[in-house]
């Protein structure tokens, strides 16, 4: 069958979190670098479509192609490991501890950032004909995105930062749902369809994704956006990372783990139960 019941794919989530903790430094960095680069290219693709068509829905509809590619190739995004790796600690897997979690998160951050920054530089060259002319329409759009989502939040004070945080929480609620949804199916088609829906939702609604922002904001700075690296980190990237952790772990990882993981064994140990009490899996 191509569909896995919740208790089955939640076990896969915990196993994946454990595997990522023990993954070698080389493999972690390579997979994170490629994930950041592919997602950055997808973001550039979506912004280009939006500018050229004037319809952001079309860009949002096509953006998930990058997420699907990197997932099927086995690459790692920071948003995904925020959700999966802590489950190995919750399950008390041998050798899984906070040191291993911090190591994985740190390496994936570095790899994602390096990959996204590489694509940011490449696209800046394209947008400016090798820095010999002013940015084209797409480059100008990216610069304005960076200004509005750093200085714009800062200018609004507490309300702006709260909005940023909530957008980041809801972003990884959707993105991690896409990661988990891919585990529900054993077919490529099923995985792609399941991933596409929540990724489309997050992108169209303008939620804050830490890795997408690793491309958009450095690109904006390179292309002459009126904000600084300090603005980017203080008024976007750091709060976005915190919100992404909360969203993925709270609304996806912990909830699925608490309600589905080990429920079959617990029911068996408790003896027969009424069919009315069985979860709809």
N, C-alpha and C positions, 0 to 999 in steps of 0.2 A: 504493500500500500504506500501511497505517496504522502499520506497525512500521518503525523505523529500526535498522539494524545498529549495533553499538557504535562502529565507526570513523566512522560518519556522525554520531551524536549527540555524540560526543566533540569532533568538529570544531565542532559548534554550541556546545558549552560554551566552547571557546576564543574563538569569535567573540563570544559573549555577554559574556565577561570583557573583551574589548577594547572593545566598545560601551559598557560601563558606565564604563570609565575616561574615555572622551571625552564622556560625557553631560553636558549643561549642569548648572550648580548648581541652577537652578530645577527642572528635571525630576527630578533626583536627590532633592532634598528633598521634592517633592510625592509622588513614588512611594514614598519611604521613609515619609513621614508616613502615607499611606493604608494601607500594609502594616502598620505598627505598630498603627494603630487597628483594622483589621479583625481582626488576630490577637488583640488584646486583647479584642475583643468575643466572639470565638470562645472564648477562655479563660473569660470570664465566663459564657458559655452552658454550657460543659462543667461548670464548678463548680456552677452552678445545677441542672443535671440530676443531678449526683452527690448533692447535698444533698437534692433533692426525691425522688429514687428510692432513695437509699441504696445505689446500685450504681455504683461508679466505672467499670466496664466500659462502661456505656451512655454516660457522659460522654466516655470515650475514643473510642468508636465514632463519635460525632457531632462531636467537636472538629475533625477534618480539613476540615469544610465551610469554615471560615475560611481555611485554607491554600489550598484549591482556588480559592476566590473571588479571593484576592489574586494568586495566580499567573496565573490566566486573564485578569485585568485588567492584567497587566504591571507590577505593583508589586514593590518590592525589600525583602527582609529582609536584615539584617546576616549571618545565618547563610548565606544563599545567596551573597552577594558574597565572604564568607570563602573559599568554595570556587572560585568561577568567576574572579574577577579575577586571582589569582596565576597562572592558566594562561596569560594573555596575556603575562606577564613570562617565564614558562618557555619560551614559544614565541618569545620575542624579537620580538614584534610592534612595528613602528615606532612610537615615541612613547610606548610603555608602559613605565613605570619605577616605582620605589618612591614617588616623589612623587605620581604619579597614583593609585597604589594607596591611599596614606595619605589622599589627598583623598577618594576614593570611600568608603572605610571610615568616615572621620570624618563625612561628610555623611549617610551612611545611618544611622549611629548616632544622630545628632541628630534626623533625621526619624523614625526608629522610636521613639525615646524620647518625642518630643513627641506622636506619635500615640497611643502607649500611655498616656501621662499624661493626655491629654484624655479617653480612655475611662475611665480610673481615676476621674477627677473626676466624670464623668457618672454612672458606676455607683454611686459613693459617695453622690451625691445621691439616687439611686433607693433604695439600701439603707437610707437613714436618713430618708426623707421630707423631703428638703431640710435635713438636719442638725437636725431637730426632735425626733428620737427615737434610741434606741439602734439599732445595726445589726441588721438581721434575721438569720436563720439563715445565709444565704449570705454576708453581710458578716462575720459572726463567723468563719465557716470560712476566709475569705480572710485575716483577721487572724492566725489560728492557723497557717496555712501559712507566712506570712512569719516568724513567730517560730521555728518549727521548722527552717526552712531558712536561717536566719542564725545565731542564737544556739545552735541545736542543733548545727550544724557546728562553731562556735567552741568550744563546751564539750567536744567530742570531741578537740580538739587536732589533731595531725597527721593522725590517722586520719579525722577529720571533713573536713578540707580535701582529703585525698586522695580521699575518697568523692565530694565535690562535683566535683572536677576530672574524675574518671572518668565521672561521670554527665553532665557537660558534653561530654566527648569523645564518648561514645556517643550523646548527643542529636544532635549535628550529623552524626554518621555516618548516622543514620537520616533526619534532615531533609534533608540534602544528597542522600541517595539518592532522596528524594521529588522534589527539584528536577530531578535528572538523569533520573529515571524519566519525568517529564512530557515530556522531550525525545525519548523513545523512540517516541512516538506522534504522528501528525498529526491525530488526531480528538479532540474534546473528551471523549468517553466514555473513550477510552484514556488520556488524560492524567489524568483524575479518578481512575480505578481505580488507575493506577500510583502516583499521589501518596498516595492514601488509606492504603495498606497500611503503609508505613514511618512515617507520621505517627501512625497509631493505635498502633504499637508504642512509639514514644518517649513518647507522652503517658500511656499506661497504666502503663508501667514507671517513671514519675516522674523521667525524666531532666531535666537542667537546660538550659532554653532561654533564652538571654539576652533575647529580646524578650518572651516570655511573662512572664518575671520583671519586665520593665519595667512590666507591668501589675499583677501580683500583689503585689509588694512595696510600691510606692507606695500601692496601694489599702489594703494592710494598715496602713500608717502613718497614712493619712488616717482610717481607720476605728478607730484607737485601739490597734493592735497594739503589744505591749510590746517594740519594737526601734526603732532610730534609722536615719536616712539613712546614717550612717557604718557601722553594722552591715550594712546592705543592700549598700553598695558594697564594703566590705572582705571580708565573709564570704559574698558571693554573686555580685554582678554582675561584678566584675573577674575573679575566678577562673573564672566561667562563660564569659566572653568568651574567655579564653585557651584553655579546654578546647574551646569551639566551634570556634576557629580550628584547633586541632590535629586534632580529629575530622573536620571537613569536608575540610580540605586533605590530610591524610595518608591517610584511609581511603576517600575518594571521589575528589577532584580529582586528586591525584598518581598514585594507583594506576591510574585509568582512562586518564589521559594517558600514563603510561609504557608501558602494555601495548597500547593500541588506537590512539593517535594516530600517524598516519604509517606504520602497519604495512603497509598495502597498497602504498604507494610503495616501502617498503623491500623487500618481497617481489618486486615487479616489477623493481627494480634488481638483485636478486640472481639473477634468472632463475627458471625453473620449479622448483617444489618438490613433493615427494610430497604427495598428498592427505592422508596421515596427519599431516602437519605443519601443515595448515591449521587455524587457530583455529575453534572452533565459534561462528560469528557468525550 
